[in-house]
């Protein structure tokens, strides 16, 4: 096999499908039969200068894929395989890899640098391959520039693979020295300089100590700033990428350099090629993000003793920064809206301007208004569009008081432009800006209404007219209508949109049938807007919403028929939108007595359509259909039992869907809806459901985000079937207990982990709450006594940790009350053994949060019945 590996690797890249397939099968067979020999052959191929470049590159890629994978379980499995290989063999492979870094063939050394980093990612954390960094640093002084370039590339990948605490500070200093020297203007080879600049980008996380040292930081910053002036465009772009990363990683160290950085970013934005200019704008967007975060966290009572002070860089730079960004708005491209993923300097400038407005609030308005007034009526479309874009960009951030008067004047102008401007780009941006006006300056929270009974009809006429325009303009008009409807969400009885409800719905349905509705997300936008219009409608329009039901059902029926004719997936997106629309309608009509009764006459047909959708096997659509079924179960209540036989197999499929874990999560939520609707009528299906949920919890292939809702679902099932849950206790309780033990300790967790831990705790507590309530007033409550101590100890430990959020606090205090309420006098002596439960109760009684306080008052009542408080 070793003899043939070159030919197999070449054949695996053949244009002839049969040759390719045979080679792939042979490689797989070699791998399965003798993995050590397979890996060694690949490394040998990669290092062999006499072999073709194509076979060497593929050898390296296969080797890389044998060391790493995106999915956690697969990655873990690959690491274990590498770790268990013979040490002598691994040393041979590593020697081949290091040898490959000196190859004159670019693809070979570039692939090798990635593989070296993957091996380092496995070995360095376990104190293996200690000589690696030393030997790489030795390479830096090699004469052929390509060796230096490959070594710097490897160091960059290595910094990406391992966490900073794995590398000793002495090595970190040497890596940074090598990288920064490679970036230096004295380095004559551009390939080396580019590799060094990319490597610095990856190594910034390692440079904490170096950035704390004034001299070292000055040196690094000087070299990065010099690199932004390199004659090579790729180096300039990479250097600005480093500056962007520095702005977010070391914001608090930037003050001495900010003036110089402003000068080089301004020069790049005005004069450089677009990829470089985009990164220069991105630097200021990144500074805005940092300052928005700091100001949101500390609010107005910002003090100097907070962890990271706010330096108000944006506020200080405003007089120069805003004109620079406004200039970029005039650099639009003719076809910029046609491509959804398009990103150019004008868009980047507008996005940054929006972030600046959020950072400094009212201060931006006087700086932008003259630009708008000067350009909004100019004959050149670019100037009109830029003025409109500038106006739309600054609407989030400043106070409504500062904007209302200006918007009232601008509104008429915008409505005219949306109907009469000859240029599609201007109309597109105008519709987007109207959407922003309705999103940020309209609604129950705004004191002076911008939309009145007097101008409402004109606004609607213009928006409905614009929905007939080109797809990109129509899509933005739908978006504006979406926010217009949303602003009336809390209005109660009478909405100014009510008289126009039928006309609005009809226009949106017409949009969904346009020939070109597939362009610019138009069909999706129309259905999303229809959903919002329905969701925010008042009781007066319920009869009209009811008329929508057969219309949407007919549309869904058509997609099922055409799916059967050509199951090409085109119908999938439309089915998802229609299921989503039905769900919103069901929720809306189900909220009041009379419309609900009218809706129920369609329940059988709706259910049949949802079942038809499941038969089409498309993940996104399954998610929407599941949510629709959850809504239907809520509305039909115990009557839903008649659909369970047909529906159960799809429910089971959803619970087994590990790959598309969102579908699994939504299905778990629907089990909860079914429990609430069917109560003990769910009992015949519980064995199957509980078996599947327990399997899901034991699997390490299921995404962790699905686990909290599964625990919560245990509580829903127990509440629905009461003491019949007894037979599941012996399986459910140990799982809850081990998850509780794991989630009790949060020391050293980052924000993301802490958020997940709190979700997990909440799910566990909801399970305990449902189980306790389910057994209340039955003859089996004593079964829970053996678990009560653990439940109290869990509440105790998370209270001691002090890292729980409000949701966990509320559920925890509820569980304490449930325990006292269900176990009655038996609970008293146990609760007394955990004094911190009493501290938690007192803390919750004093909470500013009304719902926590309410739960605590109920819990106090329950606890006081079993012990004297």
C-alpha positions in Angstrom: 0.0 0.0 0.0 2.9 2.4 0.8 4.2 1.9 -2.7 0.8 3.0 -4.2 -0.1 5.9 -1.9 1.1 8.5 -4.4 -1.0 7.1 -7.2 -4.0 6.7 -4.9 -3.7 10.4 -3.8 -3.5 11.5 -7.4 -6.4 9.3 -8.5 -8.5 10.7 -5.6 -8.3 14.0 -7.4 -9.2 12.6 -10.8 -11.9 14.2 -12.9 -13.2 10.7 -13.7 -15.8 9.9 -11.1 -15.1 6.1 -11.1 -11.3 6.5 -10.8 -11.9 9.0 -7.9 -14.4 6.8 -6.1 -12.1 3.7 -6.3 -9.1 5.6 -5.0 -11.2 7.1 -2.1 -12.4 3.6 -1.2 -8.8 2.2 -1.2 -7.5 5.1 1.0 -10.4 4.4 3.4 -9.5 0.7 3.5 -5.8 1.5 4.1 -6.8 3.8 7.0 -9.2 1.3 8.6 -6.8 -1.7 8.3 -3.6 0.0 9.5 -4.0 3.6 10.9 -0.4 4.0 12.1 1.1 3.0 8.8 -1.5 5.2 6.9 -0.6 8.3 8.9 3.1 7.7 8.5 2.7 7.2 4.7 0.8 10.5 4.5 3.5 12.3 6.4 6.2 10.7 4.3 4.5 11.7 1.1 4.1 15.3 2.3 7.9 15.5 3.1 9.1 13.8 -0.1 10.5 16.4 -2.5 10.4 13.9 -5.4 6.6 13.5 -5.2 4.1 15.6 -7.2 2.8 18.8 -5.5 -0.8 17.6 -5.8 -0.3 14.3 -4.0 1.7 16.0 -1.2 -0.9 18.6 -0.6 -3.8 16.1 -0.4 -1.6 13.9 1.9 -1.3 16.9 4.3 -5.0 17.7 4.2 -6.0 14.1 5.0 -3.5 14.1 7.8 -5.0 17.4 9.2 -8.5 15.9 9.0 -7.3 12.9 11.0 -6.4 15.3 13.9 -9.3 17.6 14.1 -13.0 18.0 13.5 -15.7 20.6 14.0 -18.1 18.3 16.0 -16.9 17.9 19.6 -17.5 14.1 19.9 -15.6 13.4 16.6 -12.8 15.7 17.6 -12.4 14.0 21.0 -12.3 10.6 19.2 -9.5 11.7 16.8 -7.5 13.2 19.7 -7.7 9.8 21.6 -6.5 8.0 18.4 -3.5 10.2 18.1 -2.7 10.0 21.8 -2.8 6.2 21.8 -0.3 5.9 18.8 3.2 4.5 19.5 5.6 7.3 20.6 8.3 6.3 18.1 5.8 6.5 15.2 4.6 9.9 16.3 8.1 11.2 16.5 8.7 10.0 12.9 5.6 11.7 11.7 6.5 15.0 13.5 10.0 14.8 12.0 8.5 14.5 8.5 6.2 17.5 9.3 9.1 19.7 10.4 11.1 18.7 7.4 8.2 19.7 5.1 8.3 23.3 6.5 11.5 23.8 4.5 10.0 22.5 1.2 10.5 24.9 -1.8 6.9 23.8 -2.8 4.5 26.4 -1.3 1.5 24.1 -1.0 3.5 21.4 0.8 4.9 23.7 3.4 1.7 25.7 3.9 -0.3 22.4 4.5 2.5 21.2 6.8 2.3 24.4 8.9 -1.4 23.7 9.6 -0.7 20.0 10.5 2.1 21.0 12.9 -0.3 23.4 14.7 -3.0 20.7 15.0 -0.5 18.2 16.5 0.8 21.0 18.8 -2.9 21.7 19.8 -3.1 18.1 21.1 0.4 17.7 22.6 1.5 21.0 24.1 -1.4 21.1 26.7 -0.1 17.7 28.0 3.5 19.0 28.2 4.5 16.8 25.1 6.7 18.0 22.2 8.4 20.5 24.5 11.2 21.1 21.9 8.7 22.3 19.1 8.7 26.0 19.8 12.5 26.0 20.2 13.1 24.3 16.9 10.6 26.6 15.1 12.3 29.7 16.5 15.6 28.2 15.3 14.2 28.1 11.8 13.5 31.9 11.8 17.2 32.6 11.3 17.4 30.2 8.3 18.5 31.9 5.1 16.0 30.8 2.5 13.1 33.3 3.0 10.5 30.5 2.3 11.6 28.6 5.4 11.2 31.8 7.5 7.8 32.4 5.9 6.5 28.8 6.6 7.8 29.0 10.2 6.0 32.3 10.9 2.8 30.9 9.3 3.2 27.8 11.6 3.7 30.0 14.7 0.5 31.9 13.7 -1.5 28.7 13.4 -0.1 27.4 16.7 -1.3 30.5 18.5 -4.7 29.9 17.1 -4.7 26.3 18.2 -3.5 26.5 21.8 -4.6 28.7 24.7 -2.1 31.3 26.0 -1.6 29.5 29.4 -0.1 26.5 27.6 3.0 28.4 26.4 5.6 29.7 28.9 6.1 33.4 29.0 9.7 33.1 27.9 8.5 31.3 24.7 5.7 33.8 24.2 8.3 36.7 24.3 10.5 34.9 21.8 7.6 34.1 19.5 6.4 37.8 19.6 10.0 39.0 19.0 10.3 36.7 16.0 6.9 37.8 14.6 7.4 41.5 15.1 10.9 41.3 13.6 9.3 39.5 10.6 6.9 42.4 10.2 9.5 45.1 10.4 9.9 47.4 7.5 13.6 46.2 7.1 12.2 42.8 6.1 12.6 42.8 2.3 10.6 39.7 1.5 6.9 40.5 1.3 5.8 36.9 1.7 7.7 36.8 5.1 6.3 40.1 6.1 2.7 39.1 5.3 3.1 35.7 7.2 4.4 37.6 10.2 1.5 40.1 10.2 -1.0 37.3 10.0 0.9 35.5 12.8 0.7 38.6 15.0 -3.1 38.8 14.5 -3.3 35.2 16.0 -0.7 35.8 18.7 -2.4 39.0 20.2 -4.1 36.9 22.9 -0.7 35.8 24.1 0.7 39.3 24.4 -1.0 40.4 27.6 2.2 40.8 29.6 3.9 42.5 26.6 1.1 45.0 26.2 1.4 45.8 29.9 5.0 46.8 29.4 5.2 50.3 27.9 8.4 49.8 25.9 7.3 46.5 24.3 3.8 47.8 23.6 5.3 51.0 21.9 7.5 48.8 19.7 4.6 46.4 18.7 2.3 49.4 17.9 5.0 51.2 15.9 5.7 48.1 13.8 1.9 47.5 13.2 1.4 51.2 12.2 4.4 51.1 9.9 3.0 47.9 8.2 -0.2 49.8 7.4 2.0 51.9 5.0 3.7 49.0 3.3 3.7 49.2 -0.6 2.0 45.7 -0.6 -1.8 45.9 -0.4 -2.1 42.5 1.4 0.3 43.6 4.1 -1.5 46.9 4.6 -4.9 45.0 4.9 -3.4 42.5 7.4 -1.9 45.3 9.5 -5.2 47.0 9.7 -6.8 43.7 10.7 -4.2 43.6 13.6 -5.2 47.1 14.6 -8.9 46.1 14.7 -8.0 43.1 16.9 -5.9 45.3 19.2 -8.8 47.7 19.5 -11.0 45.1 21.1 -8.3 43.1 23.0 -6.4 46.0 24.4 -8.8 49.0 24.2 -7.6 50.4 27.6 -4.0 50.6 26.2 -4.8 52.7 23.1 -4.8 56.3 24.4 -1.2 57.2 23.5 -1.7 56.0 19.9 -5.2 57.1 19.1 -4.2 60.3 17.3 -1.7 58.5 15.0 -4.2 55.7 14.3 -6.8 58.3 13.4 -4.4 59.8 10.9 -3.5 56.5 9.2 -7.1 55.2 9.2 -8.3 58.5 7.6 -5.6 58.3 4.9 -6.5 54.7 4.2 -10.3 55.4 4.1 -9.8 58.3 1.6 -7.0 57.0 -0.6 -6.4 53.3 -0.3 -7.8 50.3 -2.1 -11.2 49.1 -0.8 -10.0 46.0 1.2 -7.7 48.2 3.2 -10.2 51.1 3.5 -12.8 48.6 4.8 -10.5 47.5 7.6 -9.7 51.1 8.5 -13.4 51.9 9.0 -13.8 48.6 10.9 -11.2 49.9 13.4 -13.6 52.7 14.4 -16.6 50.4 14.4 -14.7 48.2 16.8 -13.9 51.1 19.1 -17.7 52.0 19.1 -18.5 48.4 20.1 -16.1 48.6 23.0 -17.4 51.9 24.3 -21.1 50.9 23.8 -20.4 47.8 25.9 -18.6 49.8 28.7 -21.3 52.5 28.8 -24.2 50.0 28.8 -22.6 48.0 31.6 -21.8 51.0 33.9 -24.6 53.3 32.7 -24.4 57.0 33.4 -23.1 56.5 36.9 -19.8 55.5 35.3 -16.9 55.8 37.7 -13.2 55.7 37.4 -13.0 52.5 39.5 -14.8 50.2 37.0 -12.7 47.4 35.5 -12.1 49.1 32.2 -12.5 52.9 32.0 -14.2 54.5 29.0 -11.8 56.8 27.2 -14.5 58.4 25.1 -12.3 58.1 22.0 -15.3 58.4 19.7 -16.6 61.6 21.4 -13.1 63.2 21.1 -12.7 62.1 17.4 -16.3 63.2 16.4 -15.5 66.5 14.6 -13.0 64.7 12.3 -14.5 61.2 12.3 -18.0 62.1 11.2 -17.0 64.0 8.0 -14.6 61.1 7.1 -17.5 58.6 7.4 -19.9 60.9 5.5 -17.5 61.0 2.6 -17.6 57.2 2.3 -21.3 57.3 1.9 -20.8 59.0 -1.5 -18.7 56.0 -2.8 -21.7 53.7 -3.7 -21.5 51.2 -6.5 -24.0 51.1 -9.3 -25.1 47.5 -8.5 -24.7 47.5 -4.8 -28.1 46.3 -3.7 -28.4 43.5 -6.2 -26.1 41.1 -4.3 -27.4 40.3 -0.8 -23.9 39.6 0.6 -22.4 42.8 -0.9 -20.2 44.9 1.4 -18.5 48.0 0.2 -17.0 51.2 1.7 -20.3 53.1 1.6 -22.1 50.3 3.5 -19.2 50.0 6.0 -19.2 53.8 6.5 -23.0 53.9 7.1 -22.7 51.0 9.6 -20.0 52.7 11.5 -21.9 56.0 11.5 -24.8 54.1 13.1 -22.5 52.7 15.8 -21.1 56.3 16.4 -24.7 57.5 16.9 -25.3 54.8 19.5 -22.0 55.7 21.2 -22.4 59.4 21.5 -26.2 59.9 21.3 -27.4 63.5 20.7 -24.0 64.9 19.8 -24.0 63.4 16.4 -27.1 65.1 15.1 -25.7 68.6 14.5 -22.7 67.1 12.7 -24.8 65.1 10.2 -27.7 67.4 9.6 -25.8 69.9 7.3 -24.6 67.0 5.1 -28.2 65.7 4.8 -29.7 69.2 4.0 -27.0 69.9 1.5 -27.3 66.6 -0.5 -30.9 65.4 -0.1 -32.2 67.4 -3.2 -29.1 67.2 -5.4 -29.6 66.0 -9.0 -26.9 63.3 -8.6 -28.6 60.1 -7.2 -25.4 59.3 -5.2 -25.8 62.5 -3.1 -29.5 61.9 -2.5 -28.9 58.3 -1.5 -26.0 59.2 0.8 -28.0 61.9 2.6 -30.9 59.4 3.1 -28.5 56.7 4.3 -26.8 59.2 6.7 -30.3 60.1 8.2 -31.3 56.5 8.5 -28.0 55.5 10.2 -28.2 58.0 13.1 -31.8 57.2 14.2 -30.7 54.8 17.0 -28.8 56.5 19.8 -30.0 60.1 20.0 -33.0 60.8 22.2 -36.5 61.0 20.6 -36.7 64.6 21.8 -33.6 65.5 19.7 -35.0 63.7 16.6 -38.8 64.1 16.7 -39.0 67.6 15.2 -36.5 66.7 12.5 -38.3 63.5 11.6 -41.6 65.2 11.4 -40.2 67.5 8.8 -38.4 64.7 7.0 -41.3 62.3 6.9 -43.2 64.0 4.1 -40.1 64.4 2.1 -39.3 60.6 2.5 -42.8 59.5 1.5 -42.5 61.7 -1.7 -39.1 60.3 -2.5 -40.3 56.7 -2.1 -43.0 57.3 -4.7 -41.3 59.8 -7.1 -37.5 59.5 -7.0 -36.4 58.2 -10.4 -33.5 56.1 -8.9 -34.0 52.7 -7.4 -31.1 53.0 -5.0 -32.6 56.1 -3.5 -36.0 54.5 -3.1 -34.4 51.4 -1.5 -32.5 53.5 1.1 -35.6 55.7 1.7 -37.8 52.7 2.5 -35.1 51.4 4.8 -34.9 54.7 6.6 -38.7 54.8 7.0 -38.4 51.4 8.6 -35.7 52.8 11.0 -38.0 55.8 11.9 -40.8 53.4 12.8 -38.5 51.0 14.6 -36.9 53.6 16.9 -39.3 56.6 17.1 -42.8 55.0 17.1 -44.5 53.0 19.7 -46.1 53.3 23.1 -42.7 54.3 24.7 -42.4 57.5 22.6 -44.1 60.5 24.0 -44.7 62.6 20.9 -46.2 60.3 18.2 -44.8 60.7 14.8 -47.6 58.8 13.2 -51.1 60.3 13.7 -54.5 59.6 12.4 -53.9 62.5 10.0 -50.8 61.0 8.3 -51.4 57.3 8.8 -53.4 56.8 5.6 -50.7 58.6 3.5 -47.9 56.5 5.0 -49.8 53.2 4.3 -50.7 54.3 0.7 -47.1 55.0 0.0 -45.8 51.7 1.6 -48.4 49.6 -0.2 -47.5 51.3 -3.5 -43.8 50.7 -2.9 -44.5 47.0 -2.4 -45.2 46.9 -6.2 -41.7 48.4 -6.9 -38.5 46.4 -7.7 -37.9 43.4 -5.3 -35.2 45.2 -3.2 -37.4 48.3 -2.8 -40.5 46.2 -2.1 -38.6 44.1 0.5 -37.6 47.3 2.4 -41.2 48.6 2.2 -42.4 45.4 3.8 -39.8 45.9 6.5 -41.1 49.4 7.2 -44.6 48.1 7.4 -43.4 45.5 9.9 -42.1 48.1 12.3 -45.1 50.3 11.7 -47.4 47.4 12.9 -45.1 46.5 15.8 -45.4 50.1 17.2 -49.1 49.4 17.8 -48.5 46.2 19.7 -49.5 47.5 23.1 -52.2 49.8 22.0 -55.1 47.8 23.3 -58.5 48.3 21.7 -58.2 50.6 18.7 -55.3 50.8 16.3 -55.0 53.4 13.5 -54.2 50.4 11.2 -57.5 48.6 11.9 -59.5 50.3 9.1 -56.8 49.3 6.6 -56.3 45.8 7.9 -57.9 44.0 4.9 -56.1 46.2 2.3 -52.7 45.6 4.1 -53.2 41.8 4.2 -54.3 41.7 0.6 -51.3 43.7 -0.6 -48.9 41.4 1.3 -50.5 38.3 -0.1 -50.2 39.8 -3.6 -46.5 40.4 -3.0 -46.0 36.7 -2.1 -47.4 35.7 -5.5 -45.1 38.0 -7.5 -43.1 36.3 -10.2 -39.9 37.8 -8.7 -40.8 37.2 -5.1 -37.8 34.8 -4.8 -35.4 37.8 -5.3 -34.0 40.0 -2.4 -35.8 37.9 0.3 -39.0 39.5 -0.8 -41.4 36.6 -0.2 -39.9 35.9 3.2 -40.2 39.6 4.1 -43.8 39.7 3.0 -44.8 36.7 5.2 -42.8 38.0 8.2 -44.6 41.3 7.9 -48.0 39.6 7.5 -47.3 37.7 10.7 -46.4 40.9 12.5 -49.5 42.6 11.2 -51.6 39.7 12.5 -49.8 39.5 15.8 -50.2 43.2 16.6 -53.8 43.4 15.4 -56.7 44.2 17.7 -59.8 42.2 18.7 -61.8 44.2 16.1 -60.0 42.5 13.2 -60.4 38.9 14.6 -63.1 38.1 11.9 -60.7 39.2 9.2 -57.8 37.1 10.7 -60.2 34.1 10.6 -60.8 34.7 6.9 -57.0 34.3 6.4 -57.1 30.7 7.7 -58.5 29.0 4.6 -56.4 31.2 2.4 -53.1 30.2 4.1 -54.3 26.5 4.3 -54.9 26.5 0.6 -51.4 27.9 -0.1 -49.9 25.2 2.1 -51.9 22.5 0.4 -50.6 23.7 -3.0 -47.0 23.4 -1.8 -47.7 19.8 -0.6 -49.1 18.9 -4.0 -46.2 20.4 -6.0 -43.7 18.8 -3.5 -45.1 15.4 -4.5 -44.6 16.3 -8.1 -41.0 17.7 -7.8 -39.4 17.3 -4.3 -36.6 19.6 -5.2 -36.6 21.6 -1.9 -37.8 24.8 -3.6 -41.1 24.4 -1.8 -39.4 23.8 1.5 -38.8 27.5 2.3 -42.4 28.4 1.3 -43.8 25.6 3.5 -41.8 26.9 6.4 -43.1 30.5 5.9 -46.7 29.2 5.7 -46.4 27.0 8.8 -45.0 30.0 10.6 -47.9 32.1 9.4 -50.5 29.5 10.6 -48.8 29.4 14.0 -49.2 33.1 14.5 -52.8 33.1 13.4 -53.6 30.1 15.7 -52.0 32.0 18.6 -53.8 35.2 17.8 -57.3 33.6 17.4 -56.7 31.2 20.3 -56.3 34.1 22.8 -60.0 35.0 23.0 -63.0 32.8 23.5 -65.2 33.6 20.5 -62.5 33.5 17.8 -61.1 30.3 19.3 -64.4 28.6 18.8 -64.5 29.7 15.2 -60.9 28.6 14.6 -61.6 25.1 16.0 -63.8 24.2 13.0 -60.5 24.2 10.9 -58.4 22.2 13.5 -58.7 18.8 11.7 -57.7 20.2 8.3 -54.8 22.3 9.8 -53.5 19.2 11.6 -53.7 17.1 8.4 -51.6 19.8 6.6 -49.0 19.8 9.3 -48.8 16.0 9.1 -48.4 16.3 5.3 -45.5 18.7 5.9 -43.7 16.2 8.1 -43.9 13.7 5.4 -41.7 16.0 3.2 -38.6 15.6 5.5 -37.1 19.0 5.6 -35.5 20.2 8.8 -36.3 23.9 8.7 -39.9 23.1 7.8 -40.2 20.5 10.6 -39.2 23.2 13.1 -42.0 25.5 11.9 -44.6 22.7 11.7 -43.7 21.6 15.2 -44.2 25.1 16.5 -47.5 25.3 14.7 -48.6 22.0 16.3 -47.6 23.3 19.7 -49.9 26.3 19.2 -52.7 24.1 17.9 -52.4 21.8 21.0 -52.7 24.8 23.3 -55.9 26.0 21.5 -57.5 22.5 21.2 -56.6 21.4 24.7 -57.7 17.8 25.7 -59.3 17.4 22.2 -55.8 17.2 20.7 -55.7 13.5 21.9 -57.5 12.4 18.7 -54.4 13.4 16.6 -51.8 11.7 18.8 -51.8 8.3 17.1 -50.9 9.9 13.7 -48.6 12.5 15.1 -46.6 10.4 17.6 -44.2 9.0 15.1 -43.2 12.5 14.0 -42.8 13.5 17.6 -40.5 10.6 18.1 -38.5 11.5 15.0 -38.1 15.0 16.2 -36.8 13.8 19.6 -34.3 11.6 17.8 -33.0 14.3 15.5 -29.5 14.9 16.9 -28.1 16.4 13.7 -30.6 19.2 13.4 -30.6 19.9 17.2 -32.9 23.0 16.8 -35.6 20.6 15.6 -34.9 18.4 18.6 -35.1 21.4 21.0 -38.4 22.6 19.4 -39.9 19.1 19.7 -39.0 19.0 23.4 -40.8 22.3 23.8 -43.9 20.8 22.0 -43.9 17.8 24.4 -44.4 20.5 27.1 -47.2 22.1 25.1 -48.8 18.6 24.7 -48.6 17.9 28.5 -50.3 21.2 29.3 -53.0 20.5 26.7 -53.7 16.8 27.2 -52.8 16.5 30.9 -53.2 12.8 31.9 -54.3 11.9 28.3 -50.6 12.0 27.4 -50.0 8.9 29.6 -50.2 6.3 26.9 -47.2 8.0 25.1 -45.1 8.7 28.1 -43.0 5.5 28.1 -41.8 6.3 24.5 -41.3 10.0 25.2 -39.4 9.4 28.5 -37.2 6.7 27.0 -36.2 9.1 24.2 -35.6 12.0 26.5 -33.3 9.9 28.7 -31.5 8.7 25.6 -31.0 12.3 24.5 -29.6 13.2 27.9 -27.1 10.3 27.9 -25.8 11.2 24.4 -22.7 13.2 24.0 -23.7 13.8 20.4 -26.6 16.0 21.2 -25.9 19.8 21.3 -25.7 20.9 25.0 -28.3 23.6 24.4 -31.1 20.9 24.2 -30.4 19.5 27.7 -31.9 22.3 29.9 -35.3 22.1 28.1 -35.3 18.3 28.4 -35.0 18.6 32.2 -37.7 21.2 32.2 -39.8 18.8 30.2 -39.6 16.1 32.9 -41.4 18.6 35.1 -44.1 19.2 32.5 -44.7 15.4 32.2 -44.8 14.9 35.9 -47.3 17.7 36.3 -49.5 16.2 33.6 -49.5 12.6 34.9 -49.1 13.1 38.6 -48.2 10.0 40.6 -48.0 8.0 37.4 -44.6 9.5 37.1 -43.4 7.1 39.9 -42.0 4.6 37.5 -39.7 7.2 35.9 -38.3 8.5 39.2 -35.6 5.9 39.4 -34.2 7.0 36.0 -35.0 10.8 36.1 -33.8 11.6 39.6 -30.2 10.3 39.3 -29.8 12.3 36.0 -31.2 15.4 37.6 -28.9 14.9 40.6 -25.7 14.5 38.6 -26.6 17.5 36.4 -27.3 19.5 39.5 -23.9 18.6 41.0 -22.2 19.6 37.8 -24.0 22.9 37.5 -23.6 23.9 41.2 -20.0 25.1 40.7 -19.1 28.0 38.4 -15.6 29.0 39.5 -13.6 30.1 36.6 -16.5 30.0 34.1 -16.6 32.6 31.4 -19.8 34.6 30.6 -21.0 32.2 28.0 -20.5 29.2 30.2 -22.2 31.0 33.1 -25.2 31.8 31.0 -25.5 28.1 29.9 -25.0 26.9 33.5 -27.9 29.1 34.6 -30.1 27.7 31.8 -29.2 24.2 33.0 -30.0 25.1 36.7 -33.3 26.6 35.7 -34.2 23.4 33.7 -33.3 21.2 36.7 -35.3 23.3 39.1 -38.3 23.4 36.8 -38.1 19.6 36.7 -38.1 19.4 40.5 -40.9 21.9 40.7 -43.1 19.9 38.3 -42.3 16.6 40.0 -43.1 18.0 43.5 -46.4 19.6 42.3 -47.3 16.4 40.3 -47.1 14.3 43.5 -48.9 16.8 45.7 -52.0 15.4 47.4 -51.3 11.8 46.3 -50.5 8.8 48.4 -47.0 8.7 47.0 -45.5 11.9 48.3 -43.2 9.9 50.6 -41.3 8.6 47.6 -39.9 12.1 47.2 -38.6 12.4 50.7 -35.4 10.5 49.8 -34.6 13.1 47.2 -35.6 16.2 49.2 -32.2 16.5 50.9 -30.4 16.6 47.6 -32.9 19.2 46.2 -32.3 21.5 49.2 -28.5 20.9 49.1 -28.6 22.0 45.4 -30.5 25.2 46.2 -28.1 25.8 49.0 -25.0 25.4 46.9 -26.2 27.6 44.0 -27.1 30.3 46.6 -23.6 30.1 48.2 -22.1 30.5 44.7 -23.8 33.8 44.2 -23.7 33.4 40.4 -27.4 32.8 39.7 -29.5 35.0 37.5 -33.0 36.3 38.3 -34.7 33.4 36.5 -32.9 30.8 38.6 -33.5 32.8 41.7 -37.3 32.8 41.0 -37.4 29.1 40.2 -35.3 28.2 43.2 -37.5 30.0 45.6 -40.6 28.4 43.9 -39.0 24.9 44.4 -38.5 25.6 48.1 -42.2 26.5 48.4 -43.2 23.4 46.4 -41.1 21.2 48.6 -42.7 22.5 51.8 -46.2 22.4 50.2 -45.9 18.8 48.9 -44.0 17.1 51.7 -45.8 19.1 54.5 -44.5 18.4 58.0 -41.9 15.9 56.7 -40.1 18.9 55.0 -39.7 21.0 58.2 -36.7 19.3 59.9 -34.9 19.1 56.5 -35.4 22.7 55.6 -34.0 23.7 59.0 -30.8 21.9 58.2 -30.1 24.4 55.4 -30.1 27.9 56.9 -29.1 29.4 53.6 -32.5 28.5 52.2 -33.9 31.0 54.7 -31.3 33.6 53.6 -32.4 33.1 50.0 -36.1 33.5 51.0 -35.3 36.8 52.8 -33.3 38.1 49.9 -36.1 37.3 47.5 -38.7 39.0 49.7 -36.7 42.2 49.4 -36.2 41.9 45.7 -37.1 44.8 43.3 -38.3 42.3 40.8 -42.1 41.9 41.3 -42.3 38.3 40.1 -39.4 37.1 42.4 -41.1 38.9 45.3 -44.4 37.3 44.5 -42.9 33.8 44.4 -41.1 34.5 47.6 -44.3 35.5 49.4 -46.0 32.3 48.3 -42.9 30.2 49.4 -42.8 32.0 52.8 -46.5 31.0 53.3 -45.8 27.4 52.4 -42.6 27.1 54.5 -44.2 28.8 57.5 -46.8 26.0 57.6 -44.0 23.5 58.3 -41.6 25.5 60.4 -41.8 28.7 62.3 -40.0 31.4 60.4 
